[in-house]
Amino acid sequence: MLAVMLGLDRAADYAARRWALAQVEGGAETAAALRVAVLRSEIEKQRSLPIALAQDPDVRRALETRDPERLVALNRRFEALAAGARTGVIYLIDDEGHTMAASNFRTPESFLGSDYGFRPYFRLALSEGRAEHFAFGTVSHKPGLYLAQRVEADGRVLGVLVLKAEFDPIEDEWRRFSEPTFVTDDRHIVLIASEPAFRFRTTVALDPVERNAIRESLQFGDAPLDLIDLTAVAGDPRLKRVRLPGRKAPEEFFEASMPVPTTDWTLSVLAPTAATINLAATAARASAALLGVVALGSAGLWRSRRRRRVLAEARSAEARRELEERVAARTAELSEANAQLRTEMEERRRARLAIDALQDELVQASKLALLGQIAAGVAHEVNQPVAAIRTFAENSRAFLDRGDTTSATQNLETIAALTERIGAITGELRAFARKSAPQLEPVPLGTAIDGALLLLRYRLLQTSIALTVALDAPGARVMADRVRLEQVFVNLIQNAAEALGTRADGEIRIASQTGTDKVVVTVCDNGPGLSEEVLGALFLPFTTTKPQGLGLGLVISKDIIVECGGTVAVENRGGAHFTITLPRAREPAAGAEEEHP
């Protein structure tokens, strides 16, 4: 039993260490990814500013003219931009390497007048257009990333615009965390670090010749470029043993490294492992000890547990029975609810059919109301041919009495023409009054408008209203129900006539524009127009400007147009201006019969 307890202890310690390392690894990789994202965001933000400034006309003119006033203004502008963008320094170098303007012109470390012709970023920007170079500032004594952009005008190189990005705020932010963080370049030299002692040191030993060349270039000042004491732990190369400044002994860390996109840098996070491993090992070993104690006591409790298991199985069977009863009851409730839902769906279907029928009744009532309003005019239209027929009939009898058959024949032909006119009027009235289900079919636009005007012609003549019909293609066919489309035009023309009243110069204009797949019809008048309040609610039920109106005519007209797949709109344009858009019907094939208005 002692061997079992010892084995459990060792197994728990090993498993806890692996689990703790996995947790540390996950946390370190997450932290590295977040810090890479922040660092990349800062670099990308700083990169855009030199490109924009190199295109600035003020920067180009300052380099071309060397005007002191322009340079002073540029100094102030760079100062404001550097403060707003939270960057280190912005400065402008002429083509010979001398600083002409700088954002730090007020400070003792001002770059004005300094010669930077020896700097690699200056030479590379002149030759290739842009350059990036991380280095230690010879004047400011601060490290930073130099972003250089060539300034050109008309193909001439004028100079170089340089922005120095400093990473002190990022390093300060990293110091708030327990994980040391640092960034190395492709030569494994630490450029940015939360631990100041790591800066300008290396994680891999440099060749002496290379180290001397770097020091002579003054890229990192007089930094020794020595090796950081970063020793790999045997068994896992990602575990490092490091002695941090101010610590008595080396500590073990897990190193998570990720490349920084758009650069040749690598960001590393050192996550401490001791606390997590110790806590996990303590908990695991305690759990293992508890498990051993439980195992030792399990034999004596076997009979008691077996008895409890039998009781538990009985209670489980009872619980299952109760659950089945509740499921059956719930199923019955759901079946009842489903039946009720079907009943409600059927009721809604019947209600929808009733609504459709009611809408048809409303359309029919609107047509009959319109017929009532135009009945007097239609009666007059019929009365005139009837009176003429009587006169021509009496004349024909007189001609026959005198034996003048030729004149009598002409009168009879005139009577036949007048009866055809009466038949056309009464036929239009019967078709207009007939109640029928809407049926969409190709309808010539001119036919629908002529039918509406046949019913309203006397009304317009009686009020001396001038009517202008200008259809660009009268034979163009639209998809609609002919009678209902006539109802829409009757409603609009009659509303226009009522709006004009007895106005001496009243005019109603009907026009159309035929497109490839739609036809636009406009009905407008030169009346007083509509108020803003009425215009906004014109197509809502019971909105009307007539003392005796119900406010349903335009609502029904809009529903008819929508059923045809079209739209209707209104605006004030020297009077009320209605615009109807209808889908154009497909033209019949060559040789097929076509109905003309």
DRENTI-678979 format. One line per 3 residues: number of its first residue (from 1); their letters; for each residue x negated, y, z negated of C-alpha. Coordinates in steps of 0.5 Angstrom, whole numbers. Each point is the difference from the previous one (the first is absolute). Layout:
// DRENTI-678979
NUM) A) X,Y,Z ~ ... $
// end
This chain:
// DRENTI-678979
1) MLA) 0,0,0 ~ -6,5,-1 ~ -3,-2,7 $
4) VML) 7,2,3 ~ 1,6,-4 ~ -8,2,2 $
7) GLD) 2,-1,7 ~ 7,4,0 ~ -5,6,-3 $
10) RAA) -5,-1,6 ~ 6,0,5 ~ 4,5,-3 $
13) DYA) -7,5,0 ~ -2,-2,7 ~ 8,1,3 $
16) ARR) 0,7,-4 ~ -6,2,3 ~ 2,-1,7 $
19) WAL) 7,3,-1 ~ -3,6,-3 ~ -5,1,6 $
22) AQV) 6,-1,5 ~ 3,6,-4 ~ -6,4,0 $
25) EGG) -1,-1,7 ~ 7,2,2 ~ 0,6,-4 $
28) AET) -7,2,3 ~ 2,-1,7 ~ 6,4,-1 $
31) AAA) -4,6,-3 ~ -5,-1,5 ~ 6,1,6 $
34) LRV) 3,6,-4 ~ -7,3,-1 ~ -2,-1,8 $
37) AVL) 7,3,2 ~ -1,6,-4 ~ -7,1,2 $
40) RSE) 2,-1,7 ~ 6,5,0 ~ -5,5,-3 $
43) IEK) -5,-1,6 ~ 5,0,5 ~ 3,7,-3 $
46) QRS) -7,3,0 ~ -1,-3,7 ~ 5,4,4 $
49) LPI) -2,7,-3 ~ -6,1,4 ~ 3,-2,7 $
52) ALA) 5,5,-1 ~ -4,5,-2 ~ -5,-1,6 $
55) QDP) 6,1,4 ~ 1,7,-3 ~ -1,6,4 $
58) DVR) -2,4,-6 ~ -6,-5,-1 ~ -2,0,7 $
61) RAL) 0,8,1 ~ -4,1,-6 ~ -5,-5,3 $
64) ETR) 0,4,6 ~ 0,7,-2 ~ -4,-1,-7 $
67) DPE) 5,6,-2 ~ -2,1,-8 ~ 8,2,-1 $
70) RLV) 2,-6,3 ~ -5,-4,-4 ~ 2,3,-6 $
73) ALN) 7,-2,1 ~ -2,-7,2 ~ -3,0,-7 $
76) RRF) 6,1,-3 ~ 4,-4,4 ~ -4,-6,-1 $
79) EAL) 0,1,-8 ~ 7,0,0 ~ 1,-6,4 $
82) AAG) -6,-4,-4 ~ 4,2,-6 ~ 7,-2,3 $
85) ART) -3,-7,3 ~ -4,-1,-7 ~ -6,-1,4 $
88) GVI) -7,1,-2 ~ -3,5,6 ~ 2,2,7 $
91) YLI) -5,4,4 ~ -2,2,7 ~ -7,-1,3 $
94) DDE) -2,3,7 ~ -3,-4,5 ~ -7,1,-3 $
97) GHT) 2,-3,-7 ~ 1,7,-4 ~ 6,1,-4 $
100) MAA) 4,5,2 ~ 6,0,-5 ~ 2,-4,-6 $
103) SNF) 5,-1,-5 ~ -5,0,-6 ~ -2,7,3 $
106) RTP) 1,3,-7 ~ -4,-5,-4 ~ -7,0,-2 $
109) ESF) 0,-7,4 ~ 2,4,6 ~ -2,-4,7 $
112) LGS) 0,7,4 ~ -6,1,4 ~ -3,-8,-2 $
115) DYG) -3,-4,6 ~ 3,-6,0 ~ -3,-2,7 $
118) FRP) -4,-6,-3 ~ 7,-3,-3 ~ 2,-7,4 $
121) YFR) 7,2,0 ~ -2,7,4 ~ -4,-3,5 $
124) LAL) 5,-6,1 ~ 6,5,1 ~ -3,4,5 $
127) SEG) -2,-6,4 ~ 6,-5,-1 ~ 6,5,-2 $
130) RAE) 1,-2,-7 ~ -4,-3,-6 ~ 1,-3,-7 $
133) HFA) -6,0,-5 ~ 0,-1,-7 ~ -6,3,-4 $
136) FGT) -2,4,-6 ~ 1,8,1 ~ -7,3,0 $
139) VSH) 3,7,-2 ~ 6,-2,-4 ~ -3,-7,-3 $
142) KPG) 6,-3,1 ~ 1,-7,4 ~ 6,0,5 $
145) LYL) 2,-2,7 ~ -2,5,5 ~ 5,0,6 $
148) AQR) -2,4,6 ~ 4,2,6 ~ -4,3,7 $
151) VEA) 3,7,1 ~ 1,1,8 ~ 3,6,5 $
154) DGR) 0,-1,7 ~ -5,-6,0 ~ -5,4,-4 $
157) VLG) -2,-2,-7 ~ 1,5,-5 ~ -2,-3,-6 $
160) VLV) 2,-5,-6 ~ 6,0,-5 ~ -2,-4,-6 $
163) LKA) 5,-2,-6 ~ -3,-3,-6 ~ 4,-5,-4 $
166) EFD) -2,-1,-7 ~ 3,-6,-4 ~ -1,3,-7 $
169) PIE) 8,0,-1 ~ 1,-8,2 ~ -6,-2,-4 $
172) DEW) 3,4,-6 ~ 6,-4,1 ~ -3,-7,0 $
175) RRF) -4,2,-6 ~ 7,-1,-4 ~ 0,-7,2 $
178) SEP) -4,-6,-4 ~ -2,-2,7 ~ -7,3,3 $
181) TFV) 1,2,7 ~ -5,1,5 ~ 0,1,8 $
184) TDD) -6,-2,4 ~ -2,1,7 ~ -3,-5,5 $
187) RHI) -7,0,-3 ~ 3,-1,-7 ~ -1,6,-3 $
190) VLI) 5,3,-5 ~ 3,6,2 ~ 6,1,-4 $
193) ASE) 1,-3,-7 ~ 4,1,-7 ~ -7,-1,-3 $
196) PAF) -5,5,1 ~ -6,-4,-1 ~ 2,-4,6 $
199) RFR) 0,5,5 ~ -6,0,5 ~ -2,-7,-2 $
202) TTV) 1,-6,4 ~ 3,-7,-1 ~ -5,-3,4 $
205) ALD) -7,1,0 ~ -3,4,6 ~ -6,-1,4 $
208) PVE) -5,5,-3 ~ -1,3,7 ~ 7,1,1 $
211) RNA) 1,3,-7 ~ -6,5,1 ~ 3,2,7 $
214) IRE) 7,2,-3 ~ -4,4,-6 ~ -4,4,5 $
217) SLQ) 7,2,4 ~ 2,3,-7 ~ 7,-3,2 $
220) FGD) 1,-2,-8 ~ -5,5,-2 ~ -6,-3,-5 $
223) APL) 5,-6,-2 ~ -5,-6,-2 ~ 5,-5,4 $
226) DLI) -2,-5,-5 ~ 5,-7,-1 ~ 6,0,-4 $
229) DLT) -1,-6,-6 ~ 6,-4,3 ~ -2,-7,-1 $
232) AVA) 5,-5,3 ~ 2,-6,-5 ~ -1,-7,2 $
235) GDP) 6,-4,3 ~ 4,6,3 ~ -4,6,4 $
238) RLK) 6,4,-2 ~ -2,1,-7 ~ -5,5,-2 $
241) RVR) -4,1,-6 ~ -1,8,-1 ~ -3,4,-5 $
244) LPG) 4,7,0 ~ -3,6,-3 ~ 1,1,-7 $
247) RKA) 1,-8,-1 ~ -4,-4,-4 ~ 0,-7,4 $
250) PEE) 2,-2,7 ~ 8,-1,1 ~ 3,-5,5 $
253) FFE) 4,3,5 ~ 4,-2,6 ~ -2,4,7 $
256) ASM) 6,1,5 ~ -3,3,6 ~ 4,3,6 $
259) PVP) -2,4,6 ~ 2,7,1 ~ 4,1,7 $
262) TTD) -3,5,5 ~ -7,0,-4 ~ -6,-5,-1 $
265) WTL) 1,0,-7 ~ 2,-5,-5 ~ 4,1,-7 $
268) SVL) -1,-4,-6 ~ 3,-1,-6 ~ -3,-3,-6 $
271) APT) 6,-3,-5 ~ -2,-2,-7 ~ 1,-8,-1 $
274) AAT) -2,0,-8 ~ 7,2,-3 ~ 5,-4,5 $
277) INL) -4,-6,-1 ~ -1,0,-7 ~ 7,2,-1 $
280) AAT) 3,-6,5 ~ -5,-5,-3 ~ 2,1,-7 $
283) AAR) 7,0,2 ~ -1,-7,4 ~ -4,-3,-6 $
286) ASA) 5,2,-5 ~ 5,-3,5 ~ -4,-6,1 $
289) ALL) -1,-1,-8 ~ 8,0,0 ~ 1,-5,5 $
292) GVV) -5,-5,-3 ~ 4,1,-7 ~ 7,-1,4 $
295) ALG) -3,-6,3 ~ -2,-3,-7 ~ 7,1,-3 $
298) SAG) 4,-2,7 ~ -1,-7,-2 ~ 3,0,-7 $
301) LWR) 6,4,3 ~ 2,-4,6 ~ 6,-4,-3 $
304) SRR) 3,7,-3 ~ -1,3,7 ~ 3,-6,4 $
307) RRR) 6,1,-5 ~ 0,7,2 ~ 0,-2,7 $
310) VLA) 6,-4,0 ~ 4,5,-4 ~ -3,5,5 $
313) EAR) 2,-4,6 ~ 7,-1,-3 ~ 1,8,-1 $
316) SAE) -3,0,8 ~ 6,-4,2 ~ 5,4,-4 $
319) ARR) -3,6,3 ~ 0,-3,7 ~ 8,-2,-1 $
322) ELE) 1,7,-2 ~ -3,3,6 ~ 3,-4,5 $
325) ERV) 7,2,-3 ~ -2,7,0 ~ -2,-1,7 $
328) AAR) 6,-3,2 ~ 4,6,-3 ~ -4,5,3 $
331) TAE) 1,-4,7 ~ 7,1,-1 ~ 0,7,-1 $
334) LSE) -5,1,6 ~ 5,-4,4 ~ 6,4,-2 $
337) ANA) -4,7,1 ~ -2,-3,7 ~ 8,-1,1 $
340) QLR) 1,7,-2 ~ -5,3,4 ~ 3,-4,6 $
343) TEM) 7,3,-1 ~ -3,7,-1 ~ -4,-1,7 $
346) EER) 7,-2,3 ~ 3,6,-3 ~ -5,5,2 $
349) RRA) 0,-3,7 ~ 8,1,0 ~ -1,7,-2 $
352) RLA) -5,1,5 ~ 5,-2,5 ~ 5,5,-3 $
355) IDA) -5,5,0 ~ -1,-1,8 ~ 7,0,1 $
358) LQD) 1,6,-4 ~ -5,4,4 ~ 3,-3,7 $
361) ELV) 7,3,-3 ~ -4,7,-2 ~ -2,0,7 $
364) QAS) 6,-1,3 ~ 4,5,-5 ~ -6,5,2 $
367) KLA) 2,-1,8 ~ 8,1,-2 ~ -2,6,-3 $
370) LLG) -4,3,5 ~ 6,-2,5 ~ 5,4,-4 $
373) QIA) -5,6,0 ~ 0,-1,8 ~ 7,-2,1 $
376) AGV) 2,7,2 ~ -5,1,5 ~ 1,-7,3 $
379) AHE) 7,1,1 ~ -1,7,3 ~ -5,-4,5 $
382) VNQ) 6,-5,2 ~ 5,5,0 ~ -3,4,6 $
385) PVA) -1,-6,5 ~ 8,-2,-2 ~ 2,7,1 $
388) AIR) -4,0,7 ~ 3,-7,2 ~ 7,3,-1 $
391) TFA) -1,6,4 ~ -4,-4,6 ~ 6,-5,-1 $
394) ENS) 5,5,1 ~ -4,3,6 ~ 0,-7,3 $
397) RAF) 7,-1,0 ~ 1,7,4 ~ -5,-2,5 $
400) LDR) 3,-6,1 ~ 7,3,1 ~ -3,5,5 $
403) GDT) -4,-6,3 ~ -7,2,-1 ~ -3,-7,-2 $
406) TSA) -7,3,0 ~ 1,5,-5 ~ 4,-5,-4 $
409) TQN) -6,-6,1 ~ -5,5,-3 ~ 5,2,-6 $
412) LET) 0,-7,-2 ~ -7,-1,1 ~ -1,5,-5 $
415) IAA) 5,-3,-5 ~ -4,-6,0 ~ -6,3,-1 $
418) LTE) 3,4,-6 ~ 3,-7,-3 ~ -7,-3,0 $
421) RIG) -3,6,-4 ~ 6,-1,-5 ~ -2,-7,0 $
424) AIT) -7,1,-1 ~ 2,5,-6 ~ 5,-5,-3 $
427) GEL) -5,-6,1 ~ -6,4,-4 ~ 5,1,-5 $
430) RAF) 2,-7,-1 ~ -7,-2,0 ~ -2,5,-5 $
433) ARK) 6,-2,-5 ~ -1,-8,1 ~ -3,-3,-6 $
436) SAP) -6,-5,2 ~ -6,-3,-3 ~ -6,4,2 $
439) QLE) -4,-3,6 ~ -6,2,2 ~ -1,0,7 $
442) PVP) -4,4,6 ~ 4,7,0 ~ -1,5,5 $
445) LGT) -1,7,-4 ~ 3,4,5 ~ 7,-5,0 $
448) AID) 0,1,-8 ~ -1,8,0 ~ 5,0,6 $
451) GAL) 5,-4,-4 ~ 0,5,-6 ~ 0,6,4 $
454) LLL) 7,-2,4 ~ 3,0,-7 ~ -3,6,-2 $
457) RYR) 0,4,7 ~ 7,4,-2 ~ -3,2,-7 $
460) LLQ) -6,3,3 ~ 4,4,6 ~ 5,2,-6 $
463) TSI) -6,4,-4 ~ -4,2,6 ~ -6,-4,-2 $
466) ALT) -5,-1,5 ~ -2,-7,1 ~ -7,-2,3 $
469) VAL) -2,-7,1 ~ -7,-1,2 ~ -2,-8,0 $
472) DAP) -7,-1,4 ~ 3,-7,1 ~ 8,-1,0 $
475) GAR) -1,-7,2 ~ -5,-2,-5 ~ 3,-5,-5 $
478) VMA) 0,-1,-7 ~ 1,-6,-5 ~ 7,2,-3 $
481) DRV) 7,-1,-1 ~ 4,5,5 ~ 6,1,-3 $
484) RLE) -4,2,-7 ~ -5,4,4 ~ 5,4,3 $
487) QVF) 3,1,-7 ~ -7,3,-3 ~ 0,5,6 $
490) VNL) 7,2,-1 ~ -1,1,-7 ~ -6,4,1 $
493) IQN) 3,4,6 ~ 6,2,-4 ~ -4,2,-6 $
496) AAE) -4,4,4 ~ 6,3,3 ~ 3,1,-7 $
499) ALG) -6,4,-2 ~ 0,5,6 ~ 8,1,-1 $
502) TRA) 2,6,4 ~ -7,3,1 ~ 0,3,7 $
505) DGE) -7,-3,2 ~ 1,-7,-3 ~ -5,-5,4 $
508) IRI) -1,-7,-1 ~ -6,-4,3 ~ -1,-7,1 $
511) ASQ) -6,-3,3 ~ -4,-6,0 ~ -7,-2,1 $
514) TGT) -1,-7,2 ~ -7,-4,-2 ~ -2,-7,1 $
517) DKV) 3,-3,-6 ~ 5,5,-2 ~ 4,6,2 $
520) VVT) 1,6,-4 ~ 6,4,0 ~ 1,7,-3 $
523) VCD) 7,3,-1 ~ -1,8,-3 ~ 4,6,0 $
526) NGP) -1,7,-1 ~ 4,1,-6 ~ -2,2,-7 $
529) GLS) -3,-6,-2 ~ 0,-4,-7 ~ -2,2,-7 $
532) EEV) -6,-3,-3 ~ 4,-3,-5 ~ 5,-3,5 $
535) LGA) -6,-2,5 ~ -3,-4,-6 ~ 6,-4,-1 $
538) LFL) 3,0,7 ~ 0,-8,0 ~ 3,-1,-7 $
541) PFT) 7,-2,0 ~ 5,6,-2 ~ -5,5,2 $
544) TTK) 4,5,5 ~ 0,7,2 ~ 8,0,2 $
547) PQG) 5,2,-5 ~ 4,-6,2 ~ -5,-5,2 $
550) LGL) -2,-6,-4 ~ -7,-1,1 ~ 0,-7,3 $
553) GLV) -1,2,8 ~ -8,1,0 ~ -1,-6,-5 $
556) ISK) 4,-5,5 ~ -3,3,6 ~ -7,-1,-3 $
559) DII) 2,-7,-2 ~ 2,-2,7 ~ -7,3,3 $
562) VEC) -4,-4,-6 ~ 4,-6,3 ~ -2,1,7 $
565) GGT) -7,0,-3 ~ -1,8,1 ~ -1,6,-5 $
568) VAV) 4,6,0 ~ -3,7,-3 ~ 2,7,-1 $
571) ENR) -3,7,-1 ~ 1,7,1 ~ -3,3,7 $
574) GGA) 5,6,2 ~ 6,-4,-3 ~ 1,-7,-1 $
577) HFT) -5,-5,4 ~ 2,-8,-1 ~ -6,-4,3 $
580) ITL) 3,-8,2 ~ -6,-5,1 ~ 3,-6,3 $
583) PRA) -4,-7,3 ~ 0,0,8 ~ 3,-6,3 $
586) REP) -4,-4,4 ~ 1,2,8 ~ 4,-6,4 $
589) AAG) -5,-4,5 ~ 0,3,7 ~ 7,-2,4 $
592) AEE) 4,-1,-6 ~ 6,4,-1 ~ 0,6,-4 $
595) EHP) 5,4,-3 ~ 0,8,1 ~ 3,5,-3 $
// end
